[in-house]
Amino acid sequence: MTAQRNPDSRLREIVAAVDCTYEALARDVRRIAAENGEILQTNKSAISHWVNGTRAPSGRVGQYLAEALSRRSGRTITRTGIGLLSGDDEALAEPDPVLAATDLGRADVERRHLLAIAAFTTAGVAMPLGYDHEATTRMLRARTGTSLVGAEDVDVVRQITAAFSAADERLGGGHGLTTVTAYLADTAAPMLRGRFPNEVLRRAAFGAVAELAYLAGWKHHDLGQEGAAQRYYQVGYKLACEADPYGHAAWMMRALAHQALSLKQPHHCVDLVEGALRAGLGRVDGRTEALLHITHARAYAAVNENPQAAGALLAAEDALLRDDGPQPSYSRVSGPAAGTVASHTARTLTDLADHVGTEQQHRDALTRWDPAKYKRVHALTHADLGDSLAAQARADEAVAAWTQALVLMEGMTSDRTRKAITSIRSTLAVYQRRRVPGAADLARRAREALA
């Protein structure tokens, strides 16, 4: 028996609002459990214990209770909403990805300070490797939603995602984050509980919401809130499995690996990207495949598997040459594939200590990205280019590249740009002592930018 708890006022209020007896609610819980292959003996006494706080539902029973209340009320009710989950990880504990996305978005809006300090974990990187999406699919399909979802509903989600993605590239991850997460929680994720006229539209809807969850994760990553970003990527992966368990799911596995590599935490990354390649090869276009291979190269380089890294770089170049179909929207979000491959080739070569090659790839990347549309990419690439020039003892050129980076970073709400500025200050201090032209002025501008 669980320990004595305080009465669950939220659960009591919701049960009262749906206006059903404890016996009827217990019957609903048993029926939903049966839909999911589990036989329960839940009765009205159990409901009474839960409401009074003397016991708590165990296993997946809390999920069944939330689902029963959702069906009776006609709106999404999560385990967090009825007081059965608390803390930073409620979205991860929730096995239903639709409810997890709702929980996560609401936590972001209502308790941003808690989610912002959530911890990134290396174990979390490997989550997709043990995920059983078929069991989740069976659970989701057992629902009988009331509202009919149409193509226009899905199109609106995609349009909003595209608009905020474009703004994110120009203004940084902090711009519009609350709007994105509120829309995810209040509109986009609840849409997935509706009825779909056909399987094609169902998959499209899950794919559109997965892309929105990815955007929310990317915005947190840009703000340096890595635990929150990881949670959105994990939820995005689960939603992507419902849309396309091959290509789209592989892309979200890449997102988790990409984040870990950016944090210099390569644990599980090789296995994760190899899993993504197994899922995606033969099922995605050449540009998307190239983006998987280039992440594979970075993962190998991060663990000092240099020959394998070189082989993955060649595989990325070969895949990029293929013109075998349209690139899906989920991988177009990273911008021109050729530019992304060049940028990540540069990062791979940095790990391999090939500074000349790194410089060449950064310069190539700058020609691939529209400087107005991808302002932050240009800013960070100029910063990285300056690093590669400094590593070659070309101080004047490094200062010029860093100066251009600071100009582009003005007005952005982005922790990644702040980190890029911070990283050059020690080198600038050396350049100032050596009286490198422009170093003193750049150091002053860097201080002002960080202030």
C-alpha positions in Angstrom: 0.0 0.0 0.0 1.3 3.5 -0.8 1.9 6.0 1.9 -0.7 8.4 3.1 -1.1 11.4 0.7 -2.9 14.7 0.9 -6.4 14.7 -0.7 -6.1 15.2 -4.5 -8.1 18.4 -4.9 -7.4 18.6 -8.6 -8.7 15.1 -9.2 -11.7 15.7 -7.0 -12.6 18.9 -8.9 -12.4 17.2 -12.3 -14.4 14.2 -11.3 -17.1 16.5 -10.0 -17.0 18.5 -13.2 -17.5 15.5 -15.4 -20.5 14.6 -13.3 -20.2 10.8 -13.1 -20.3 8.4 -10.2 -17.2 6.6 -8.9 -18.7 3.4 -10.2 -19.1 4.7 -13.7 -15.6 6.1 -13.7 -14.2 2.8 -12.5 -16.0 1.1 -15.3 -14.4 3.5 -17.8 -10.9 2.8 -16.4 -11.4 -1.0 -16.7 -12.6 -0.6 -20.3 -9.7 1.6 -21.4 -7.3 -0.8 -19.7 -8.8 -3.7 -21.7 -8.3 -1.7 -24.9 -4.6 -1.7 -24.0 -4.4 -5.4 -23.2 -4.6 -5.1 -19.4 -7.3 -6.6 -17.2 -8.0 -4.5 -14.1 -10.4 -5.0 -11.1 -10.7 -1.2 -10.5 -13.9 -0.4 -8.5 -15.5 2.6 -7.0 -13.5 2.1 -3.8 -10.3 2.5 -5.7 -11.6 5.8 -7.2 -12.5 7.0 -3.7 -9.0 6.2 -2.4 -7.4 8.1 -5.3 -9.6 11.1 -4.8 -9.1 11.2 -1.1 -5.3 10.8 -1.5 -5.0 7.7 0.6 -3.6 5.7 -2.4 -2.3 6.5 -5.8 -2.9 4.6 -9.1 0.0 2.2 -9.9 1.6 1.3 -13.2 -0.4 2.6 -16.2 -3.6 3.0 -14.2 -3.1 6.7 -13.8 -2.9 7.0 -17.6 -6.1 5.1 -18.0 -7.8 7.3 -15.4 -6.6 10.5 -17.2 -7.9 9.0 -20.5 -11.3 8.2 -19.0 -11.7 11.7 -17.7 -10.6 13.1 -21.1 -13.2 11.2 -22.9 -16.0 12.2 -20.5 -15.0 15.9 -20.5 -14.2 16.2 -24.2 -10.9 17.9 -23.5 -7.3 16.7 -22.8 -6.7 15.9 -19.2 -3.2 14.7 -18.3 -1.8 12.9 -15.3 -0.2 16.1 -14.3 -3.5 17.9 -14.5 -5.0 15.5 -11.9 -2.1 15.6 -9.6 -0.6 12.2 -10.3 2.7 13.5 -11.7 5.0 16.4 -10.5 8.5 17.7 -11.0 10.5 18.2 -14.1 10.1 14.8 -15.8 6.3 14.4 -16.0 6.5 14.5 -19.8 9.0 11.7 -19.9 7.1 9.6 -17.4 4.0 9.9 -19.6 4.0 7.0 -22.1 1.4 8.7 -24.3 3.3 11.1 -26.6 0.3 13.2 -27.2 -0.3 13.8 -23.5 3.5 14.2 -23.0 3.6 17.0 -25.6 0.7 18.7 -23.9 2.3 18.3 -20.4 5.6 19.6 -21.7 4.2 22.6 -23.5 2.1 23.6 -20.4 5.0 23.2 -18.1 7.0 25.5 -20.4 4.3 28.2 -20.2 3.4 27.9 -16.6 6.7 26.8 -15.0 9.3 28.0 -17.4 11.9 28.4 -14.6 11.6 24.7 -13.7 11.8 23.4 -17.2 14.7 25.8 -18.0 16.9 24.1 -15.4 16.0 20.6 -16.3 19.1 18.4 -16.7 20.4 17.0 -19.9 21.3 13.3 -19.4 23.5 11.1 -21.5 21.1 8.2 -20.8 18.4 10.2 -22.4 20.3 10.3 -25.7 19.8 6.5 -26.0 16.0 6.6 -25.4 15.0 5.8 -29.0 17.1 2.6 -28.9 14.7 1.0 -26.4 11.4 2.6 -27.5 8.6 0.3 -28.6 6.5 2.5 -30.9 4.2 -0.3 -31.9 2.8 -0.6 -28.4 2.3 3.1 -28.3 0.6 3.0 -31.7 -1.9 0.4 -30.5 -2.7 2.5 -27.5 -3.3 5.6 -29.6 -5.4 3.8 -32.1 -7.7 2.5 -29.4 -9.1 6.0 -28.9 -12.4 7.2 -30.4 -12.0 10.9 -30.8 -15.0 13.1 -31.3 -13.7 16.0 -33.4 -12.9 15.4 -37.1 -9.4 16.6 -38.1 -9.1 18.0 -41.7 -6.2 18.8 -44.0 -6.6 22.5 -43.2 -5.9 21.8 -39.5 -2.6 20.1 -40.4 -1.7 22.9 -42.8 -2.1 25.6 -40.2 0.3 23.7 -37.8 2.8 23.5 -40.6 2.4 27.2 -41.5 2.9 28.3 -37.9 5.9 26.1 -37.5 7.5 27.5 -40.7 6.8 31.1 -39.6 8.4 30.7 -36.2 11.3 28.7 -37.7 12.1 31.6 -40.0 11.9 34.1 -37.1 14.1 31.9 -35.0 16.9 32.0 -37.6 16.9 35.8 -37.6 16.1 36.6 -33.9 17.3 33.6 -31.9 15.7 30.9 -29.8 14.2 33.3 -27.3 11.9 34.9 -29.8 8.4 33.5 -29.7 9.2 30.5 -27.5 6.2 30.9 -25.2 3.9 31.3 -28.2 5.3 28.1 -29.8 5.0 26.0 -26.7 1.5 27.3 -25.8 0.3 26.5 -29.3 1.8 23.0 -29.0 0.0 22.4 -25.7 -3.3 24.0 -26.4 -4.0 23.4 -30.1 -1.5 21.2 -32.0 -1.1 18.2 -29.6 -4.8 18.0 -28.7 -5.6 17.9 -32.4 -4.0 14.4 -32.4 -6.8 13.1 -30.2 -9.4 13.7 -33.0 -10.7 11.4 -35.7 -8.9 11.3 -39.1 -10.7 10.5 -42.4 -7.8 8.4 -43.6 -4.4 7.1 -42.6 -2.5 9.5 -44.8 -3.9 12.5 -42.9 -3.3 10.9 -39.6 0.4 10.4 -40.4 0.6 14.0 -41.7 -0.9 15.3 -38.5 1.5 13.5 -36.2 4.4 14.6 -38.5 3.4 18.2 -38.3 3.2 18.2 -34.5 6.5 16.3 -34.3 8.1 19.2 -36.3 6.6 21.7 -34.0 8.0 19.8 -31.0 11.4 19.7 -32.7 11.2 23.5 -33.1 10.5 24.0 -29.4 13.5 21.8 -28.6 15.7 23.7 -31.0 14.7 27.0 -29.5 15.6 25.7 -26.0 18.9 24.4 -27.4 19.7 27.8 -28.8 19.0 29.3 -25.3 21.3 26.8 -23.6 18.4 25.1 -21.9 19.6 21.6 -22.8 17.5 19.5 -20.5 14.3 21.1 -21.8 15.5 20.7 -25.4 16.2 17.0 -24.9 12.7 16.4 -23.6 11.1 18.1 -26.6 13.3 16.0 -28.9 12.3 12.8 -27.2 8.6 13.7 -27.4 9.2 14.7 -31.1 10.8 11.4 -31.7 7.8 9.5 -30.3 5.4 11.6 -32.4 7.5 11.1 -35.5 7.3 7.3 -35.1 3.5 7.7 -35.6 4.0 9.7 -38.7 6.9 7.7 -40.3 8.8 5.2 -38.2 11.6 5.2 -40.8 12.6 8.6 -42.2 11.1 11.0 -39.8 12.0 8.9 -36.7 15.5 8.6 -38.0 15.7 12.4 -38.3 14.6 12.8 -34.7 17.3 10.3 -33.6 19.8 12.5 -35.4 18.5 15.5 -33.5 19.2 13.9 -30.1 22.7 12.9 -31.3 23.3 16.3 -32.8 22.5 17.9 -29.4 24.8 15.6 -27.5 27.7 16.1 -29.9 27.2 19.9 -29.6 27.6 19.4 -25.8 30.7 17.2 -26.3 28.8 14.3 -24.8 29.3 11.6 -27.5 28.0 8.6 -25.3 25.5 6.5 -27.3 25.8 8.9 -30.4 27.4 6.3 -32.7 24.8 3.7 -31.8 22.0 6.2 -32.1 23.0 7.4 -35.6 23.6 3.9 -36.8 20.1 3.1 -35.7 18.9 6.1 -37.6 20.7 5.0 -40.7 19.3 1.5 -40.4 15.8 3.0 -40.3 16.3 5.6 -43.0 18.5 4.1 -45.6 16.5 3.3 -48.8 13.6 5.2 -47.4 14.8 8.8 -47.5 16.1 11.1 -50.3 19.8 11.7 -50.9 19.9 15.1 -49.1 18.3 13.7 -45.9 20.5 10.7 -46.1 23.6 13.0 -46.4 22.5 14.8 -43.2 22.4 11.4 -41.4 25.8 10.4 -42.7 27.4 13.7 -41.7 26.1 13.3 -38.1 27.6 9.8 -38.2 30.9 11.3 -39.1 30.8 13.8 -36.2 29.9 11.0 -33.8 32.9 8.9 -35.0 35.3 11.8 -34.8 34.1 12.7 -31.3 35.2 9.2 -30.1 38.5 9.2 -32.1 37.3 6.7 -34.7 39.1 8.6 -37.4 39.0 6.1 -40.3 35.2 5.6 -39.8 34.7 9.3 -39.6 36.4 9.8 -43.0 34.3 7.0 -44.5 31.1 8.7 -43.2 32.2 12.0 -44.7 32.6 10.4 -48.1 29.2 8.7 -47.7 27.6 12.1 -47.0 29.2 13.6 -50.1 28.0 10.7 -52.3 24.4 10.9 -50.9 24.3 14.6 -51.5 24.9 14.1 -55.2 21.8 12.0 -55.5 18.7 13.7 -56.9 16.1 11.1 -56.2 13.0 12.8 -54.9 11.7 15.7 -52.8 13.3 16.5 -49.5 10.7 16.2 -46.6 9.8 19.2 -44.5 11.3 17.7 -41.4 14.8 17.7 -42.8 14.4 21.0 -44.8 14.1 22.8 -41.4 17.9 22.6 -41.0 18.3 24.7 -44.2 20.1 23.9 -47.4 21.5 20.3 -47.1 24.8 21.3 -48.9 25.3 24.1 -46.4 24.6 21.8 -43.4 26.9 19.1 -44.7 29.7 21.7 -45.2 29.2 23.1 -41.7 29.3 19.7 -40.0 32.2 18.6 -42.2 34.0 21.6 -40.8 33.2 20.5 -37.2 34.3 17.0 -37.9 37.6 18.2 -39.3 38.0 20.4 -36.2 37.9 17.3 -34.1 40.4 15.7 -36.5 42.7 18.8 -36.0 42.5 19.6 -39.8 42.3 23.4 -39.5 43.0 24.1 -43.1 40.2 21.8 -44.2 38.0 23.3 -41.5 38.5 26.8 -42.9 37.7 25.6 -46.4 34.5 24.0 -45.3 33.3 27.0 -43.3 34.0 29.3 -46.3 32.0 26.8 -48.5 29.1 26.8 -46.0 28.9 30.6 -46.1 28.3 30.5 -49.9 25.4 28.0 -49.3 23.3 29.9 -46.8 21.2 32.9 -47.6 22.6 35.6 -45.3 19.3 37.3 -44.7 17.2 34.2 -44.1 19.9 32.4 -42.1 21.5 35.3 -40.2 22.3 33.2 -37.1 24.0 30.5 -39.2 26.2 33.1 -40.8 27.0 34.7 -37.4 28.1 31.3 -35.9 29.9 30.3 -39.0 32.0 33.5 -39.1 32.8 32.8 -35.4 33.9 29.3 -36.2 35.8 30.5 -39.2 37.7 32.9 -37.0 38.6 30.1 -34.6 40.1 28.0 -37.5 42.1 31.1 -38.7 43.4 31.7 -35.2 44.4 28.0 -35.0 46.6 28.7 -38.1 48.1 31.8 -36.5 46.4 34.2 -39.0 45.4 36.8 -36.4 44.4 39.6 -38.6 42.0 37.4 -40.6 40.6 35.9 -37.4 39.8 39.3 -36.0 38.0 40.3 -39.2 35.9 37.1 -39.1 35.0 37.6 -35.5 34.1 41.2 -36.1 31.7 40.1 -38.8 30.2 37.6 -36.4 29.5 40.2 -33.7 27.8 42.5 -36.3 25.5 39.7 -37.3 24.7 38.7 -33.7 23.3 42.1 -32.7 19.7 41.9 -31.5 19.7 38.1 -31.1 18.3 36.3 -28.1 20.6 33.2 -28.3 22.9 31.6 -25.8 24.9 30.0 -28.6 25.9 33.4 -29.9 26.8 34.5 -26.4 29.0 31.4 -25.9 30.7 32.1 -29.3 31.5 35.6 -28.1 32.8 34.4 -24.8 35.0 31.8 -26.4 37.1 34.3 -28.3 37.9 36.6 -25.4 41.0 34.8 -24.1 42.5 34.8 -27.6 41.6 38.5 -28.0 43.5 39.2 -24.8 46.6 37.7 -26.3 46.1 39.6 -29.5 45.7 42.9 -27.6 49.1 42.3 -25.9 50.6 41.7 -29.3 48.9 44.8 -30.7 47.0 43.0 -33.4 45.1 45.6 -35.4 41.4 45.7 -34.4 41.8 43.4 -31.4 41.3 46.1 -28.8 38.1 47.4 -30.5 36.8 43.9 -30.9 37.4 43.1 -27.3 35.5 46.2 -26.3 32.6 45.2 -28.5 32.6 41.7 -27.1 32.4 43.1 -23.5 29.4 45.3 -24.5 27.6 42.5 -26.3 27.9 40.2 -23.2 26.9 43.0 -20.9 
